[in-house]
């Protein structure tokens, strides 16, 4: 069985191919796929991504490392409860294991022997781990300033690491050049990655007894979790499993907010910005490839975007850590955004967010940010987030 992929920009159809990662017009591709899923069939299945095998565009058994099945924890937030999906507990420490498991299984199906990927760290670690699981050679390109803990993790899985000077976009360009001689296992371009991250939505719906939250708050850079969640909830809605879509709120760091700025201006494409340094390196994406899709998904859900300042990220991170959750700064972005949402919506509505990555990914960065927050919290007057 061959899958078809469709361009999100011009609508052109192609047969699946390991080498094709975008349309001839430059547009990103989506898989033409309708899941055959019924909630009752998942009963008794393992609590990992294989639980959702009927909803995944795969022909062979998932090459799993035990990803998925993360707890949805109720956390008190300014007098109300916030539901936080504990994605930092994934095998490599971030939600991107979901996408990597499905993507690398798909490439293994196609007989791929060598892949290249570019990443700010977490996706690189996930692709490297699942490439090792699949027995596929792997080269990972990262920005030169990527946290040492992330690069050490990538190399530990046996991948060849390439540190690229310059911007995040320079790193992507270097990986694209290298991909001329192998397969580009891009977590941004390859649509199978989104079919992995959509399992986030399937799990949340199941954990909420087959309904959807009122509001879903997620950090967004390239949008792989937000788009995956939107895809998952839309599939469940189409299948009649859930009664409605959640309102999706994308949170960006004010230092690099091309999507939030575009949303405020009513634009259909991301606004060109000159990104500034931010502690939330995982979402510091000045030109997101699927930006138009992200904006459309948020608008279709009736949602919105928020931006958070560096002092808010620092305060949120310190609050989370001092309450027992060791998370990376990008995860603290979502908590800062969720706190604002909680103050603005009726108390009876359900808010779901996520700890997207573990603090062990960047312990030095976390220590520095938390330390600055300790010194500056009283000046900015921020209350505890959790």
HUMORA-V780320 format. One record per residue. N is the residue number from 1. RES is the residue in three letters. PHI is phi in degrees with one decimal (999 if undefined). Layout:
n: <N N>
res: <RES RES>
phi: <PHI PHI>
This chain:
n: <1 2 3 4 5 6 7 8 9 10 11 12 13 14 15 16 17 18 19 20 21 22 23 24 25 26 27 28 29 30 31 32 33 34 35 36 37 38 39 40 41 42 43 44 45 46 47 48 49 50 51 52 53 54 55 56 57 58 59 60 61 62 63 64 65 66 67 68 69 70 71 72 73 74 75 76 77 78 79 80 81 82 83 84 85 86 87 88 89 90 91 92 93 94 95 96 97 98 99 100 101 102 103 104 105 106 107 108 109 110 111 112 113 114 115 116 117 118 119 120 121 122 123 124 125 126 127 128 129 130 131 132 133 134 135 136 137 138 139 140 141 142 143 144 145 146 147 148 149 150 151 152 153 154 155 156 157 158 159 160 161 162 163 164 165 166 167 168 169 170 171 172 173 174 175 176 177 178 179 180 181 182 183 184 185 186 187 188 189 190 191 192 193 194 195 196 197 198 199 200 201 202 203 204 205 206 207 208 209 210 211 212 213 214 215 216 217 218 219 220 221 222 223 224 225 226 227 228 229 230 231 232 233 234 235 236 237 238 239 240 241 242 243 244 245 246 247 248 249 250 251 252 253 254 255 256 257 258 259 260 261 262 263 264 265 266 267 268 269 270 271 272 273 274 275 276 277 278 279 280 281 282 283 284 285 286 287 288 289 290 291 292 293 294 295 296 297 298 299 300 301 302 303 304 305 306 307 308 309 310 311 312 313 314 315 316 317 318 319 320 321 322 323 324 325 326 327 328 329 330 331 332 333 334 335 336 337 338 339 340 341 342 343 344 345 346 347 348 349 350 351 352 353 354 355 356 357 358 359 360 361 362 363 364 365 366 367 368 369 370 371 372 373 374 375 376 377 378 379 380 381 382 383 384 385 386>
res: <UNK UNK UNK UNK UNK UNK UNK UNK UNK UNK UNK UNK UNK UNK UNK UNK UNK UNK UNK UNK UNK UNK UNK UNK UNK UNK UNK UNK UNK UNK UNK UNK UNK UNK UNK UNK UNK UNK UNK UNK UNK UNK UNK UNK UNK UNK UNK UNK UNK UNK UNK UNK UNK UNK UNK UNK UNK UNK UNK UNK UNK UNK UNK UNK UNK UNK UNK UNK UNK UNK UNK UNK UNK UNK UNK UNK UNK UNK UNK UNK UNK UNK UNK UNK UNK UNK UNK UNK UNK UNK UNK UNK UNK UNK UNK UNK UNK UNK UNK UNK UNK UNK UNK UNK UNK UNK UNK UNK UNK UNK UNK UNK UNK UNK UNK UNK UNK UNK UNK UNK UNK UNK UNK UNK UNK UNK UNK UNK UNK UNK UNK UNK UNK UNK UNK UNK UNK UNK UNK UNK UNK UNK UNK UNK UNK UNK UNK UNK UNK UNK UNK UNK UNK UNK UNK UNK UNK UNK UNK UNK UNK UNK UNK UNK UNK UNK UNK UNK UNK UNK UNK UNK UNK UNK UNK UNK UNK UNK UNK UNK UNK UNK UNK UNK UNK UNK UNK UNK UNK UNK UNK UNK UNK UNK UNK UNK UNK UNK UNK UNK UNK UNK UNK UNK UNK UNK UNK UNK UNK UNK UNK UNK UNK UNK UNK UNK UNK UNK UNK UNK UNK UNK UNK UNK UNK UNK UNK UNK UNK UNK UNK UNK UNK UNK UNK UNK UNK UNK UNK UNK UNK UNK UNK UNK UNK UNK UNK UNK UNK UNK UNK UNK UNK UNK UNK UNK UNK UNK UNK UNK UNK UNK UNK UNK UNK UNK UNK UNK UNK UNK UNK UNK UNK UNK UNK UNK UNK UNK UNK UNK UNK UNK UNK UNK UNK UNK UNK UNK UNK UNK UNK UNK UNK UNK UNK UNK UNK UNK UNK UNK UNK UNK UNK UNK UNK UNK UNK UNK UNK UNK UNK UNK UNK UNK UNK UNK UNK UNK UNK UNK UNK UNK UNK UNK UNK UNK UNK UNK UNK UNK UNK UNK UNK UNK UNK UNK UNK UNK UNK UNK UNK UNK UNK UNK UNK UNK UNK UNK UNK UNK UNK UNK UNK UNK UNK UNK UNK UNK UNK UNK UNK UNK UNK UNK UNK UNK UNK UNK UNK UNK UNK UNK UNK UNK UNK UNK UNK UNK UNK UNK UNK UNK UNK UNK UNK UNK>
phi: <999 -103.0 -90.9 -105.4 -123.7 -121.1 -69.4 -76.0 -99.1 -109.5 85.2 -66.9 -100.9 -135.7 -75.9 -55.5 -154.7 -62.9 -81.2 -84.8 -118.1 -153.3 -73.2 -61.0 -82.0 97.6 -73.8 -75.0 -110.7 -121.9 -79.7 -82.0 -155.9 -119.5 -69.9 -112.0 -124.5 -129.7 -52.7 -63.2 -72.4 -81.0 -60.8 87.3 -79.1 -59.0 -89.0 -136.2 -67.3 -63.7 -59.8 -109.9 -57.1 -70.4 -100.8 -113.3 -80.8 -129.6 -108.1 -124.1 -62.4 -61.3 -84.8 -100.1 -116.3 90.6 -69.0 85.6 67.9 -76.2 -65.0 -109.9 -98.8 -82.2 -123.5 -67.9 -137.6 49.0 90.6 -140.1 -97.6 -112.8 -98.3 -117.1 -79.0 -88.9 -72.2 -66.9 -88.0 -65.2 -52.9 -100.5 96.5 -152.8 -62.2 -68.6 -60.5 -60.5 -67.7 -64.6 -60.8 -72.8 -61.7 -70.4 -64.2 -61.0 -67.5 -63.2 -57.3 -85.3 79.7 -68.4 -113.7 -150.6 -127.0 -130.7 -147.7 -115.6 -163.6 -83.2 145.3 -66.3 -65.6 -61.5 -64.3 -66.0 -63.2 -61.0 -64.7 -78.1 -64.8 -61.8 -61.7 -88.6 73.3 -111.1 -61.5 -145.6 -117.4 -117.6 -106.0 -130.3 -60.0 -57.6 -89.4 -55.9 -54.2 -56.1 -62.8 -70.8 -67.9 -62.9 -64.1 -59.3 -68.4 -62.4 -78.5 96.1 -76.6 -88.0 -98.3 -124.7 -92.2 -113.0 -67.0 100.3 -86.0 -60.2 -68.7 -63.1 -63.6 -62.5 -63.5 -65.8 -67.5 -62.1 -64.1 -66.2 -70.3 -66.4 -113.5 -152.1 -107.3 -85.9 -90.5 -80.2 -71.6 -91.7 -78.7 -72.6 -70.5 -66.0 -61.5 -66.6 -72.6 -78.7 -71.6 -65.2 -64.1 -53.9 -67.5 -59.6 -68.4 -60.2 -60.1 -64.5 -67.6 -98.9 59.5 59.2 -138.4 -113.7 -66.9 -70.7 -134.3 -117.7 -113.3 -136.4 -69.9 -141.4 -124.0 -82.0 80.8 -68.4 -79.7 -61.7 -66.3 -62.3 -63.5 -61.0 -62.2 -61.8 -66.6 -67.6 -62.9 -63.9 -65.7 -62.1 -79.2 79.1 -79.5 -116.0 -84.1 -163.9 -85.8 -75.0 -77.5 -99.3 -113.5 -92.6 -114.3 -123.1 -72.0 -58.2 -69.5 -152.7 -131.9 -67.7 -81.6 -61.5 -64.2 -63.3 -60.9 -62.8 -88.5 75.3 -82.5 -89.8 -120.8 -58.7 -82.7 -70.0 -130.5 -98.7 -61.7 -103.9 -58.3 -145.3 -63.1 -86.8 -63.0 -66.2 -119.2 -83.4 -115.1 -74.9 -132.1 -65.9 -59.5 -100.0 -57.5 -63.5 -64.8 -62.1 -60.6 -65.2 -65.3 -65.2 -64.1 -62.3 -82.4 79.0 -92.8 -160.9 -122.7 -129.5 -118.6 -123.9 -82.4 -61.2 -67.6 -70.4 -61.6 -62.1 -65.3 -64.7 -62.7 -64.0 -61.0 -63.2 -64.1 -72.9 -104.2 109.2 -109.3 -92.6 -119.9 -81.8 -57.1 -59.7 -65.8 -66.8 -59.7 -63.6 -66.9 -61.6 -68.0 -64.2 -62.2 -65.1 -61.2 -61.2 -78.4 -109.6 -117.6 -57.0 -64.8 -80.0 -86.9 -93.5 -114.3 -116.1 -140.8 -148.9 -86.5 -77.6 -151.5 -81.4 -64.0 -67.1 -65.2 -149.4 -60.9 -67.2 -64.9 -60.3 -61.4 -67.7 -65.6 -62.7 -65.5 -65.4 -63.1 -63.0 -81.6 -109.6 -61.9 -69.9 -71.1 -85.8 71.6 -80.1 -75.4 -61.4 -77.8 -111.1>
